[in-house]
Amino acid sequence: PIHIRGRLHCGMAFSGDEVLVEVLGADRGPSGRLQGRVVGVLKRKRRELVFVCRTDEWDPRIMTPIDGSVTKIFVAELKDPLQVPVHCVQQGRVRRVGYERLPAEARGSRLFLVRVVLWRPRFYYPLGIILEVLPEATTWEQSLRILDLEHGLRAPGPEPASVSKALQKYRAELSRAPDRREDCRG
């Protein structure tokens, strides 16, 4: 394996991408492995580059993903950290759908769903847009939703027809059963 050290040597790649690597000399690093740098991305692992982020401590236009292996993302439109522009992507076009006001005390604790829309060569960070201001994860359900968003999981769709038919059949049978059931839950 070739060791790629630091953000500078990762180029425009994200974790899991298939990349072309230039080996940096025959020197082996402190770990005894070859050192290299990414010179190109051959295949992206993720189709949509969407990440759950928090704002950078020093610059509100910089979003820091909660996944530490992902580079920071620059959100150019975010000039006022208390007035967040929210966008959507429809048919490949970015459209602003509004602004969400944040209370000053929520600035450092809120999470955002951010999508990378562009990353030009020679730019240190990719350009992103905010898709959603996430509520504070104070409940189990909110925490699970944030994890679902971070890992690209979708909410389950409608049940397949076969499952629906089986449910109807058993509901009908249960409704015809005599009502002599005993509650054993204690």
ChimeraX attribute file (.defattr): number of C-alpha atoms within 10 A of each C-alpha:
attribute: neighborCount
match mode: 1-to-1
recipient: residues
	/A:1	7
	/A:2	16
	/A:3	16
	/A:4	19
	/A:5	12
	/A:6	9
	/A:7	15
	/A:8	11
	/A:9	17
	/A:10	20
	/A:11	20
	/A:12	22
	/A:13	22
	/A:14	17
	/A:15	14
	/A:16	11
	/A:17	14
	/A:18	15
	/A:19	19
	/A:20	15
	/A:21	18
	/A:22	15
	/A:23	16
	/A:24	13
	/A:25	9
	/A:26	10
	/A:27	11
	/A:28	14
	/A:29	13
	/A:30	8
	/A:31	8
	/A:32	10
	/A:33	14
	/A:34	17
	/A:35	22
	/A:36	22
	/A:37	21
	/A:38	18
	/A:39	16
	/A:40	15
	/A:41	16
	/A:42	11
	/A:43	13
	/A:44	15
	/A:45	13
	/A:46	12
	/A:47	8
	/A:48	11
	/A:49	14
	/A:50	21
	/A:51	26
	/A:52	24
	/A:53	24
	/A:54	22
	/A:55	22
	/A:56	15
	/A:57	11
	/A:58	7
	/A:59	12
	/A:60	20
	/A:61	18
	/A:62	21
	/A:63	27
	/A:64	23
	/A:65	23
	/A:66	14
	/A:67	14
	/A:68	9
	/A:69	11
	/A:70	14
	/A:71	19
	/A:72	23
	/A:73	26
	/A:74	23
	/A:75	22
	/A:76	12
	/A:77	13
	/A:78	18
	/A:79	13
	/A:80	12
	/A:81	17
	/A:82	17
	/A:83	14
	/A:84	19
	/A:85	22
	/A:86	21
	/A:87	18
	/A:88	17
	/A:89	14
	/A:90	8
	/A:91	6
	/A:92	8
	/A:93	8
	/A:94	12
	/A:95	12
	/A:96	13
	/A:97	12
	/A:98	12
	/A:99	13
	/A:100	13
	/A:101	13
	/A:102	15
	/A:103	10
	/A:104	9
	/A:105	9
	/A:106	11
	/A:107	15
	/A:108	13
	/A:109	11
	/A:110	16
	/A:111	23
	/A:112	23
	/A:113	21
	/A:114	27
	/A:115	24
	/A:116	18
	/A:117	17
	/A:118	11
	/A:119	15
	/A:120	10
	/A:121	10
	/A:122	8
	/A:123	11
	/A:124	16
	/A:125	20
	/A:126	18
	/A:127	19
	/A:128	24
	/A:129	28
	/A:130	24
	/A:131	19
	/A:132	18
	/A:133	21
	/A:134	15
	/A:135	13
	/A:136	13
	/A:137	15
	/A:138	8
	/A:139	8
	/A:140	8
	/A:141	10
	/A:142	14
	/A:143	14
	/A:144	12
	/A:145	16
	/A:146	21
	/A:147	13
	/A:148	14
	/A:149	16
	/A:150	17
	/A:151	13
	/A:152	15
	/A:153	11
	/A:154	9
	/A:155	9
	/A:156	6
	/A:157	6
	/A:158	8
	/A:159	9
	/A:160	8
	/A:161	9
	/A:162	8
	/A:163	11
	/A:164	11
	/A:165	12
	/A:166	11
	/A:167	12
	/A:168	11
	/A:169	11
	/A:170	11
	/A:171	12
	/A:172	11
	/A:173	10
	/A:174	11
	/A:175	9
	/A:176	9
	/A:177	10
	/A:178	7
	/A:179	8
	/A:180	6
	/A:181	7
	/A:182	6
	/A:183	6
	/A:184	5
	/A:185	4
	/A:186	3
